[in-house]
Amino acid sequence: MISFISNGLHVPLISYAATDPTLSSLQFPFFLRTTQSDQSQMEAVADIVYFYEWKEVIAIFLDDDYGRNGIAALNDALTNKMLKISYKLPLPINYDITDIMYVLNQSKSLGPRVFVVHINPDSQLRFFNAVHKLKMNGSNYVWLMTDWFSTTLDSFYPKNRSVLSTLEGVVSLRPYIPQSAQKRAFLARWRKLLQNELVHSGLTAYGLYAYDTVWVVARSIDNLLQQGGNISFSLSNMLNGTTSDKLQLGKLKEFDGGGLLMNILSLTNFTGLTGKIHFSQDRNLIGSGYEVINIVKQEIHTVGYWSNFSGLSVLPPKPLQNKETAVTKLNQNLKSVSWPGGKSETPRGWVIGNDERPLRIGFPRRASFTEFVTLNASHNVQGYCIDLFYEARKLVPYDIPFTFLPFGSGLANPDYDAFVNMVATDVFDAAVGDIAIVTNRTRMVDFTQPYVSTGLVIVAPIDTSESSAWVFLKPFTLEMWGVTALSFLIIAVVIWILEHRVNEDFRGPPKRQITTMFLFSFSTLFKTNQENTVSTLGRMVMVVWLFLLLVITSSYTASLTSILTVQQLSSPITGIDSLIASNSLIGYQVGSFAYSYLKDILNIAPSRLKSLRSPEEFEAALRQGSGNGGVMAIVDELPYMELFLQNRTDFGIIGRPFTKSGWGFAFKKDSPLANDMSTAILKLAESGKLQEIHEKWFCQLGCPTDRRKDSVPDQLQLSSFWALYLLSGAVTVLALLIFLLKSIRQYIRYKRNHTDLSSPSNTRCSHVIYSFFDFIDEKEEAIKRIFAQQDNAQPQTNGS
């Protein structure tokens, strides 16, 4: 109100104690602040909260402009760091101990345990008397005070040190005043005044600001007069009609030199008790920052400093360093702090619940697939999800008092979107069950690490009686069939070449030789060949070839067996696209997110979607079919469908899941318990306990198998056997080379003694080739006899 009057009268208003950040606005051009704004102080508080990795705080404040605007500045500073004020608890202006205890009792039932208290200085410290009475000074609590607390302490400390005994572990901010000879001299004079009982309180930072403020005013008025300015006033109508006529504010006169004096004040620049005195463009004192103090064993300890250009540091801010630098958590530091209860370990900053108010955990009261979660006849919650929650809770490093609360009637499956919304609206603190993690739900709550991988699948009737007449061709690809057939031909030719000279079975008329050659090759597949290989090279080739055949036939048999035993779907549905195009009815489970996905994402008309409540209804609807009041297929999450198919062989899963998601537990946004439970779930998965729980509930009669249409084994590719073919080919080529080299050597020896090289006809290339083929067509024994006769004839010739 005074600021409005100052604006109207053009009289500068200077305050050394008004820290409300909104007073710096353009609305009050004649307001000058000679102390630090709460804007800076709340940024310091936010940096402390961020430094200790707390996510949320409770703000207790005075319900006036000073308190509300200060907390608004704190909220902005926390929001910039992705932190928040979870609860705001105001105190009346003229509060008493009863009001304080009422507010503190409210906070005991809340989760956060980091309190930021922003009230006026209180010489009786009534606030902490109430904290002590309510036993809220334990190791779970964090008390962060703004500078009202340090101002209170400085006013009577160290004269009355015993009062600090109830303040153990409190952390507060105190305006930082650099040490100087001028300050030390002034404090020495003040102590003498205290000793002489001329003053009755200690000197606070605001006392030093007040002293400097007097000098700011005196210097500015002196400067005004030196510039020829006059202290004169004139009538003004600026305040007419602003308030009641009884105040007669309209008779007040306007200061003629107000604008000039305000300009001189804004340009002030000198060194006072509090350091350098100069002002920013928004008419705030450019302060030196804050000290971070900690009460330890009835002593005030400085554990660090804060300034807007360096953030948190264990070193005092350097004067006149006005350039802001990038402040990150990596370059922030504070000394060790003693927290309430005397512990040096940083408090967690929140509690999930206590015995008076346990954590409210909702669970879905299902009517079908109760193996996941249900309320049994004894009114105990049980199921796969519940067992998993209990095991994960054991791995969380603190106690979690909780109580289970049902959601749904149990007559039909509940709406899971509404169930998750109960967490977002604070009806439940968490939700446990078969809750799918989908996009619209993640906007409302935080989920844990998925403990089940799932997705939407299609289930349709199947018939195993159908079979194709050409199914025997499916194990091999066309390429594999071609290479295998070519291999038989090559082996036939190679074996004939290697055996023709030494084996009577491979000799005779051309027709007989061709027949024998191919019958021998293909009969190796069935091991019914009556011909035997005689040559060493032929046997070497056959060993490798038979090994290749053994591997190929074994693989073919296994693949064909799998194909013949895999269920073939009789439904015309081959996937989600054909299901959409069919215009047939589609079933979904009541409460599942499948309905919204089919309707909103896939744009299937609601008239085509039919809700089903139980596995029995699933089966009946699938058997009836879409044209007889049933459905063509059911779309639901994979775990439900696996359980449904466990004892039903007439239905199967078509294709693969066409969405990817998982199941998790839901917690309120930014709940720290979500992270701890995620870590616990990962530990369960790594230790194998997660699989044990799954087997306990779903594998008593054999684990559910994924019965999918595309589970037909992939065809055998040539790439799977190329190494064997390469080996067989290499041995075959090697045998042929050895055979040819041996034959050429024999041919040269034979021709050396039986050919007239002087005849031109005998040296022509065509004649040599024909002659070579005629030579290798002869039996090996005949050639050896010729060589033996030549060897016997040569000694006789030499003897004669």
Residue pairs with C-beta under 8 A, 6 or more apart in sequence:
2 13
3 13
3 23
3 27
3 28
3 30
3 31
4 242
5 11
5 239
5 249
5 252
6 12
6 13
6 28
6 30
6 31
7 28
7 29
7 30
7 238
8 236
8 238
8 239
8 242
8 249
8 252
8 254
9 236
9 238
9 239
9 252
9 253
9 254
9 255
9 258
10 30
10 254
10 255
10 256
10 258
10 259
10 262
11 30
11 255
11 258
12 30
12 31
12 32
12 258
12 261
12 262
12 265
13 28
13 30
13 31
13 32
14 32
14 33
14 34
14 213
14 216
14 217
14 265
15 23
15 31
15 32
15 33
15 34
15 35
16 34
16 35
16 206
16 209
16 210
16 212
16 213
17 35
17 206
17 209
17 210
18 33
18 35
18 66
19 33
19 35
19 36
19 37
19 38
19 41
19 66
19 70
20 38
20 65
20 66
20 69
20 70
21 37
21 38
21 39
21 42
21 69
21 70
21 73
22 65
22 69
23 31
23 33
24 31
24 33
24 37
24 39
24 282
24 283
24 284
29 262
30 258
30 262
31 283
32 262
32 265
32 266
32 279
32 283
33 283
33 284
33 285
34 209
34 212
34 213
34 216
34 277
34 285
35 175
35 206
35 209
35 285
35 287
36 175
36 284
36 285
36 287
36 290
37 284
38 66
38 69
38 70
38 73
38 146
39 73
40 287
40 289
40 290
40 308
41 70
41 146
41 147
41 173
41 290
42 70
42 71
42 73
42 74
42 76
42 77
42 146
43 73
43 77
43 308
44 173
44 289
44 290
44 292
44 306
45 74
45 77
45 116
45 144
45 146
45 173
46 74
46 77
46 78
46 80
46 81
46 83
47 81
47 306
47 311
47 312
47 327
47 332
48 144
48 171
48 292
48 306
48 312
48 334
49 57
49 78
49 81
49 83
49 114
49 116
49 144
50 81
50 83
50 329
51 312
51 329
51 332
51 334
52 142
52 346
52 349
53 346
54 83
54 112
54 114
54 142
54 349
54 350
55 83
55 84
55 349
55 350
55 670
55 672
56 83
56 84
56 85
56 86
56 111
56 112
56 114
56 349
56 350
56 670
57 78
57 83
57 84
57 85
57 86
57 112
57 114
57 115
57 116
57 144
58 85
58 86
58 87
58 88
58 89
58 107
58 110
58 112
58 114
58 115
58 116
59 71
59 74
59 75
59 85
59 87
59 88
59 89
59 115
59 116
59 118
60 89
60 90
60 91
60 103
60 107
60 115
60 116
60 117
60 118
60 119
61 67
61 68
61 70
61 71
61 88
61 89
61 90
61 91
61 117
61 118
61 119
62 90
62 91
62 93
62 95
62 118
62 119
62 120
63 90
63 91
63 92
63 93
64 93
66 120
67 90
67 91
67 118
67 119
68 90
70 118
70 146
71 85
71 88
71 116
71 118
74 85
74 116
74 118
75 84
75 85
78 84
78 85
84 670
85 116
86 110
86 111
86 112
87 107
87 110
87 112
89 103
89 106
89 107
90 103
91 99
91 100
91 103
91 119
92 99
95 119
96 126
97 126
97 129
97 130
100 126
100 127
100 130
101 130
101 133
101 134
104 130
104 131
104 134
104 136
105 134
107 115
108 134
108 136
108 356
109 356
109 357
111 350
111 351
111 352
111 353
112 349
112 350
113 140
113 141
113 142
113 347
113 348
113 349
113 350
113 351
114 142
114 144
114 347
114 349
114 350
115 141
115 142
115 143
115 144
116 144
116 146
117 127
117 143
117 144
117 145
117 146
117 148
117 149
118 146
118 148
119 127
119 148
120 148
121 148
121 151
121 152
121 155
122 148
122 152
123 152
123 155
123 156
125 152
125 163
125 166
125 167
128 137
128 166
128 167
128 170
129 166
131 137
131 143
131 166
132 166
137 143
137 166
137 168
137 169
137 340
137 341
138 340
138 341
139 339
139 340
139 341
139 342
139 343
139 347
140 347
140 348
140 351
141 340
141 347
142 171
142 339
142 340
142 347
142 349
143 169
143 170
143 171
143 340
144 171
144 172
145 170
145 171
145 172
145 173
146 172
146 173
147 172
147 173
147 174
147 175
147 205
147 290
149 170
149 172
150 172
150 173
150 174
150 175
150 204
150 205
150 291
150 293
151 174
151 204
151 205
151 206
153 164
153 172
153 300
154 174
154 202
154 203
154 204
154 205
155 201
155 202
155 204
156 163
156 201
156 202
157 164
157 202
157 300
159 202
161 298
162 298
164 295
164 298
164 299
164 300
165 298
167 295
168 295
168 296
168 297
168 338
168 340
168 341
168 342
169 294
169 295
169 296
169 337
169 338
169 339
169 340
169 341
169 342
170 294
170 295
170 340
171 292
171 293
171 294
171 303
171 337
172 292
172 293
172 294
172 295
173 290
173 291
173 292
173 293
173 306
174 205
174 290
174 291
174 293
175 205
175 206
175 209
175 274
175 287
175 288
175 290
175 291
176 287
176 288
176 289
176 290
176 291
176 305
176 307
176 316
176 317
177 183
177 205
177 208
177 273
177 274
177 275
177 288
178 275
178 288
178 316
178 319
180 271
180 273
180 275
182 271
182 272
182 273
183 208
183 273
183 274
186 208
186 211
186 273
187 203
190 199
190 203
193 199
194 200
194 202
205 274
208 272
208 273
208 274
209 274
209 285
211 272
211 273
212 272
212 273
212 274
212 277
215 270
215 272
215 277
216 265
216 268
216 272
216 277
217 265
219 268
219 270
220 261
220 264
220 265
220 268
221 261
223 264
224 257
224 260
224 261
224 264
227 260
227 264
229 257
229 260
229 261
230 256
230 257
231 255
231 257
232 255
232 256
232 257
233 253
233 254
233 255
233 256
234 253
234 254
234 256
235 253
235 254
236 252
236 253
236 254
237 250
238 254
239 249
239 250
239 252
240 249
240 250
241 250
242 249
243 249
255 261
265 279
266 279
266 283
268 277
268 278
268 279
269 276
269 277
269 278
270 276
270 277
271 277
274 288
275 288
275 319
276 286
276 319
276 320
277 285
278 285
278 286
279 285
279 286
280 286
286 322
288 307
288 317
288 319
289 305
289 306
289 307
289 308
289 310
289 317
290 305
290 306
290 307
291 302
291 304
291 305
292 302
292 303
292 304
292 305
292 306
292 312
292 334
293 300
293 301
293 302
293 303
294 300
294 301
294 302
294 303
294 337
294 338
295 301
296 338
297 338
301 335
301 338
303 314
303 334
303 335
303 336
303 337
304 312
304 313
304 314
304 333
304 334
304 335
305 312
305 313
305 314
305 315
305 316
305 317
306 312
306 313
307 313
307 317
307 321
308 324
309 317
309 321
309 322
309 323
309 324
309 325
310 317
310 321
310 325
310 327
311 327
311 331
311 332
312 332
312 333
312 334
313 332
313 333
314 333
314 334
314 335
336 344
337 344
337 346
338 344
339 345
339 346
339 347
340 347
348 398
348 672
350 672
352 359
352 398
352 400
352 401
352 402
352 429
352 673
353 359
353 400
353 401
353 402
353 429
354 401
355 401
358 401
358 402
358 403
359 400
359 401
359 402
359 403
359 429
359 430
360 402
360 403
360 405
360 427
360 428
360 429
360 430
361 389
361 402
361 403
361 404
361 405
361 428
361 429
361 430
361 431
361 432
362 404
362 405
362 406
362 407
362 419
362 422
362 423
362 427
362 428
362 430
362 431
362 432
363 373
363 375
363 381
363 385
363 386
363 404
363 405
363 406
363 407
363 431
363 432
363 433
364 373
364 406
364 407
364 408
364 413
364 414
364 416
364 419
364 433
364 434
364 435
364 591
365 374
365 375
365 406
365 407
365 408
365 409
365 410
365 414
366 372
366 373
366 374
366 408
366 410
366 413
366 414
366 434
367 410
367 411
367 412
367 413
367 590
367 613
367 614
368 413
368 589
368 613
368 614
368 615
369 434
369 615
369 640
369 643
370 383
371 383
371 384
371 643
371 697
371 698
372 383
372 384
372 385
372 433
372 434
372 639
373 381
373 382
373 383
373 384
373 385
373 386
373 432
373 433
373 434
374 381
374 382
374 383
375 381
375 406
375 410
376 382
381 404
381 406
383 697
384 693
384 694
384 696
384 697
384 698
385 432
385 433
385 434
385 663
386 432
387 693
387 696
387 697
388 451
388 681
388 684
388 690
388 693
389 432
389 665
391 680
391 684
391 689
391 693
392 677
392 680
392 681
392 684
393 400
393 677
393 680
394 680
395 679
395 680
395 683
395 684
396 673
396 676
396 677
396 680
397 676
400 673
402 430
404 432
405 428
407 414
407 419
407 422
407 428
407 431
408 414
408 419
412 590
412 591
412 613
413 589
413 590
413 591
413 592
413 613
414 591
415 591
416 435
416 436
416 591
416 592
416 593
417 440
417 441
417 593
417 596
419 431
419 433
419 435
420 431
420 435
420 441
420 444
420 445
420 666
421 444
422 428
422 431
423 429
423 430
423 431
423 444
423 445
423 666
423 667
423 668
424 444
424 445
424 668
424 669
426 668
429 667
429 668
429 671
430 665
430 666
430 667
430 668
430 671
430 673
431 445
431 665
431 666
431 667
432 665
433 665
434 452
434 639
434 663
435 441
435 447
435 663
435 664
435 665
435 666
436 454
436 592
436 593
436 637
436 661
436 662
436 663
437 447
437 450
437 661
437 662
437 663
437 664
438 593
438 597
438 661
440 596
441 447
441 666
444 669
445 666
445 667
445 668
445 669
446 666
446 667
446 668
446 669
446 670
446 671
446 674
447 664
447 665
447 666
447 667
447 674
448 664
448 665
448 667
448 674
448 677
448 678
448 681
449 664
449 677
449 678
449 679
449 681
449 682
450 661
450 662
450 663
450 664
451 662
451 663
451 664
451 681
451 684
451 685
451 690
452 639
452 662
452 663
453 660
453 662
454 637
454 638
454 639
454 657
454 661
454 662
454 663
455 637
455 638
455 657
455 658
455 659
455 660
455 661
456 594
456 597
456 635
456 636
456 637
456 638
456 657
456 658
456 659
457 635
457 636
457 637
457 638
457 641
457 653
457 654
457 655
457 656
457 657
457 658
458 573
458 575
458 576
458 579
458 633
458 634
458 635
458 653
458 654
458 655
458 658
459 618
459 622
459 633
459 634
459 635
459 636
459 641
459 644
459 645
459 651
459 652
459 653
459 654
460 569
460 571
460 573
460 622
460 632
460 633
460 634
460 651
460 652
460 654
461 569
461 570
461 571
461 622
461 623
461 650
461 651
462 567
462 568
462 569
462 570
462 571
462 650
462 651
462 652
462 707
463 567
463 568
463 569
463 570
463 650
464 567
464 568
464 649
466 568
466 570
467 564
467 568
468 474
471 560
471 563
471 564
472 560
473 481
474 559
474 560
474 563
474 715
475 555
475 556
475 559
475 560
475 563
475 715
475 716
476 484
476 556
476 715
476 716
477 715
477 716
477 717
477 718
479 717
479 718
480 715
480 716
480 717
480 718
480 721
483 718
483 725
484 552
487 548
487 725
487 728
488 521
488 522
488 525
489 518
489 521
490 732
491 521
491 524
491 541
491 545
491 732
492 517
492 518
492 520
492 521
492 522
493 517
494 541
494 732
494 735
494 736
495 506
495 517
495 520
495 521
495 533
495 538
495 541
495 542
496 506
496 513
496 516
496 517
497 736
497 739
498 533
498 535
498 537
498 538
498 541
498 735
498 736
498 739
499 505
499 506
499 533
499 534
499 535
499 538
500 506
500 507
500 513
500 776
500 777
501 776
501 777
501 778
501 779
501 780
501 783
502 534
502 535
502 779
502 780
502 781
503 531
503 532
503 533
503 534
503 535
503 538
505 516
505 530
505 531
505 532
506 513
506 516
506 517
506 520
506 531
507 513
507 779
508 516
516 531
519 529
520 529
520 531
523 529
523 530
524 542
524 545
524 546
524 549
525 549
525 553
533 539
533 542
537 735
537 738
537 739
538 735
540 731
540 735
541 731
541 732
541 735
544 727
544 728
544 731
544 732
545 728
545 732
547 724
548 721
548 724
548 725
548 727
548 728
551 721
551 724
552 721
552 724
555 716
555 720
555 721
556 716
559 713
559 715
559 716
562 712
562 713
563 712
563 713
566 711
566 712
566 713
567 649
567 652
567 707
569 652
569 654
569 709
571 632
571 633
571 654
572 578
572 582
573 579
573 582
573 632
573 633
573 654
574 654
574 655
574 709
575 654
575 655
575 658
576 602
576 655
576 658
579 586
579 632
579 633
579 635
580 602
580 604
582 632
583 608
584 608
584 626
584 631
584 632
584 633
585 608
585 609
585 610
585 626
585 630
585 631
585 632
586 598
586 604
586 608
586 609
586 610
586 631
586 632
586 633
586 634
586 635
587 609
587 610
587 611
587 612
587 618
587 621
587 622
587 630
587 631
587 633
587 634
587 635
588 594
588 595
588 598
588 609
588 610
588 611
588 612
588 634
588 635
588 636
589 611
589 612
589 613
589 618
589 634
589 636
589 637
589 640
590 611
590 612
590 613
592 636
592 637
592 640
594 635
594 636
594 637
595 609
595 611
597 659
598 604
598 609
598 635
599 605
599 606
599 609
610 621
610 631
612 618
612 621
612 631
612 634
615 643
615 644
618 634
618 644
619 648
619 651
620 630
621 630
621 631
621 634
622 630
622 631
622 633
622 634
622 651
623 630
623 650
624 630
624 631
625 631
625 632
626 632
633 654
634 641
637 661
638 653
638 657
638 706
639 663
641 653
642 698
642 704
642 705
642 706
643 698
643 704
644 651
645 651
645 652
645 653
645 704
645 705
645 707
646 698
646 701
646 702
646 704
647 701
651 707
652 707
652 708
652 709
653 706
653 707
653 708
653 709
654 708
654 709
655 708
655 709
655 710
656 708
656 710
665 674
665 677
667 673
667 674
667 677
681 690
684 690
684 693
695 703
698 704
718 725
743 772
743 775
743 776
744 772
746 775
746 783
746 787
747 771
747 772
747 775
747 776
749 787
750 775
750 783
750 786
750 787
751 771
753 790
755 762
756 762
757 763
761 767
775 783
